[in-house]
């Protein structure tokens, strides 16, 4: 699995240490193991998890600005856990309403000694952080307008929304609320991905 991960990483500009690569492999192994009992992801094959979950998460990293991020509707910690492993200098809050997902994330953080992750079980609209975020990240979470409506209390004054999408979300962008602006839409290159991937970066109009 490590060899496969290295092959995928070689197709990107990302540079990860041996320790970080090893942690990503352990993450996939644990996700595969827990998946049998907890049904955390529809992807069953660990090799496929590497491209569809790990690489799909990591390609966002070069576009993140700031130090403090929240991954809303994180599921089993995607993209938050791979990002936290790859960027130990950044801080990540991983939020999900389902207890089994949060238990998995906490177990992984304990096992991999990840100090830059806080797992929170809550509905996103109920979560009131003491400190606002530089970035609000979502992957396969909701429509852009729903995400912005539910999460608008989370970013700080300079904070941005990072929405991971499949195909270019033309209809959702056309429907975007007037108080928000799509700053950038980036076509992501995910090695061995099935279909397109886009990152939509949104700011609040000041």
C-alpha positions in Angstrom: 0.0 0.0 0.0 2.9 2.4 0.8 4.3 1.8 -2.7 0.9 2.6 -4.2 0.7 5.8 -2.1 4.2 6.9 -3.3 3.2 6.3 -6.9 0.2 8.5 -6.5 2.1 11.2 -4.6 4.7 11.3 -7.4 2.0 12.5 -9.8 1.5 15.6 -7.7 3.6 18.5 -6.3 3.1 17.3 -2.8 6.1 16.3 -0.7 5.5 14.2 2.4 8.0 12.6 4.8 8.3 8.9 5.4 6.5 9.3 8.7 3.6 11.2 7.1 3.3 8.5 4.4 3.2 5.8 7.0 0.5 7.5 8.9 -1.6 7.8 5.8 -1.3 4.1 5.2 -2.3 3.4 8.8 -5.3 5.7 8.4 -6.4 3.7 5.3 -5.9 0.4 7.1 -8.0 1.5 10.1 -10.7 3.0 7.9 -10.9 -0.4 6.1 -11.0 -2.3 9.4 -13.7 0.0 11.0 -15.7 0.1 7.8 -16.7 -3.5 8.2 -18.5 -2.8 11.5 -19.4 0.9 11.2 -20.0 1.4 7.4 -18.0 4.7 7.4 -17.5 4.8 3.6 -18.9 3.2 0.5 -15.4 2.6 -0.8 -14.5 -1.0 0.3 -11.1 -1.5 -1.4 -8.1 0.0 0.6 -6.2 0.6 -2.7 -9.2 2.6 -4.0 -9.3 4.5 -0.7 -5.8 5.8 -1.4 -6.9 7.7 -4.6 -10.6 8.4 -3.8 -10.1 9.5 -0.2 -6.5 10.2 0.6 -5.3 11.9 -2.6 -8.7 13.5 -3.1 -8.2 15.2 0.3 -4.5 16.1 -0.1 -4.7 17.9 -3.4 -6.6 20.7 -1.6 -3.6 21.5 0.7 -1.7 23.9 -1.6 -4.8 26.1 -1.8 -5.5 26.5 1.9 -4.6 29.9 3.4 -4.2 30.3 7.1 -3.6 28.2 10.2 -7.0 27.2 11.6 -9.6 25.2 9.7 -12.8 23.4 10.3 -13.9 20.4 8.2 -17.7 20.3 8.4 -19.6 17.1 7.8 -16.2 15.4 8.0 -17.6 11.8 7.9 -14.8 9.5 8.9 -12.3 12.5 8.8 -12.2 13.4 5.1 -10.5 15.6 4.1 -9.5 16.7 7.6 -7.4 13.7 8.7 -5.2 13.5 5.6 -4.8 17.3 5.7 -3.8 17.2 9.3 -1.2 14.5 8.7 0.2 16.4 5.8 0.2 19.8 7.5 1.1 19.3 11.2 1.6 23.1 11.6 -2.1 23.8 10.9 -4.9 23.2 13.3 -8.1 21.3 12.3 -11.5 20.9 13.9 -13.3 17.9 12.5 -17.1 18.2 13.0 -19.8 15.6 12.4 -23.1 14.8 14.0 -22.7 11.0 14.0 -21.0 9.5 17.1 -19.5 6.5 15.4 -17.6 8.8 13.0 -16.3 10.9 15.8 -15.2 7.9 17.8 -13.2 6.6 14.7 -11.5 10.0 14.4 -10.6 10.2 18.1 -9.2 6.6 17.9 -7.1 7.5 14.9 -5.8 10.7 16.5 -4.8 8.7 19.6 -3.1 6.0 17.5 -1.2 8.4 15.2 -0.6 10.9 18.0 -2.1 13.7 16.0 -2.0 16.8 18.2 -3.5 19.2 15.7 -6.9 17.7 15.4 -10.0 18.3 17.6 -13.0 16.0 16.9 -16.4 17.6 17.7 -19.8 15.8 17.6 -22.4 18.4 16.8 -24.7 19.7 14.1 -22.8 22.4 12.2 -25.5 25.1 12.9 -25.4 24.4 16.6 -21.6 24.6 16.9 -20.3 27.9 18.4 -16.5 28.0 18.4 -14.6 30.2 20.9 -12.2 31.1 18.0 -13.4 31.6 14.4 -11.6 29.9 11.5 -9.4 30.9 8.6 -11.1 28.3 6.5 -14.3 26.2 6.4 -13.8 23.1 4.4 -16.6 20.8 3.1 -16.4 17.7 0.9 -19.6 16.1 -0.5 -21.5 17.9 2.2 -24.3 20.0 0.7 -25.1 22.5 -2.0 -23.0 25.7 -1.9 -25.9 27.8 -0.6 -26.8 25.3 2.2 -23.1 25.1 3.2 -22.9 28.9 3.4 -26.2 29.3 5.3 -25.3 26.7 7.9 -21.6 27.7 8.2 -21.6 31.5 7.9 -21.0 31.9 11.6 -17.7 29.9 11.5 -15.1 31.9 9.5 -13.2 34.9 10.9 -13.3 38.3 9.1 -10.7 37.1 6.6 -11.9 33.5 6.5 -12.8 31.6 3.3 -15.0 28.7 2.4 -13.4 25.8 0.6 -16.0 23.5 -1.1 -14.8 20.3 -2.7 -17.0 19.4 -5.6 -17.1 16.9 -8.5 -18.1 18.4 -11.8 -18.0 22.1 -12.2 -21.0 23.2 -10.1 -22.5 25.7 -12.6 -26.1 25.7 -11.3 -25.0 26.1 -7.7 -22.7 29.0 -8.6 -25.4 30.7 -10.6 -27.7 30.3 -7.5 -25.1 31.7 -5.1 -26.5 34.2 -2.5 -25.6 37.8 -3.1 -23.7 38.1 0.1 -21.0 35.6 -1.1 -18.6 35.7 -3.9 -16.8 32.8 -5.7 -13.2 34.0 -5.5 -11.7 31.1 -7.4 -12.7 27.7 -8.9 -9.8 25.4 -9.3 -9.8 22.2 -11.4 -8.1 19.7 -9.1 -5.8 17.0 -10.6 -6.4 13.8 -8.5 -4.3 10.8 -9.6 -6.5 7.9 -10.7 -9.7 9.8 -9.8 -12.9 8.8 -11.4 -14.4 11.9 -12.9 -13.7 15.6 -12.3 -12.8 17.4 -9.1 -13.2 21.1 -8.4 -12.4 23.3 -5.5 -14.6 26.3 -5.1 -13.2 29.1 -2.9 -15.8 31.5 -1.6 -15.5 34.7 0.4 -18.1 36.8 2.1 -18.7 40.2 0.5 -17.5 42.9 2.8 
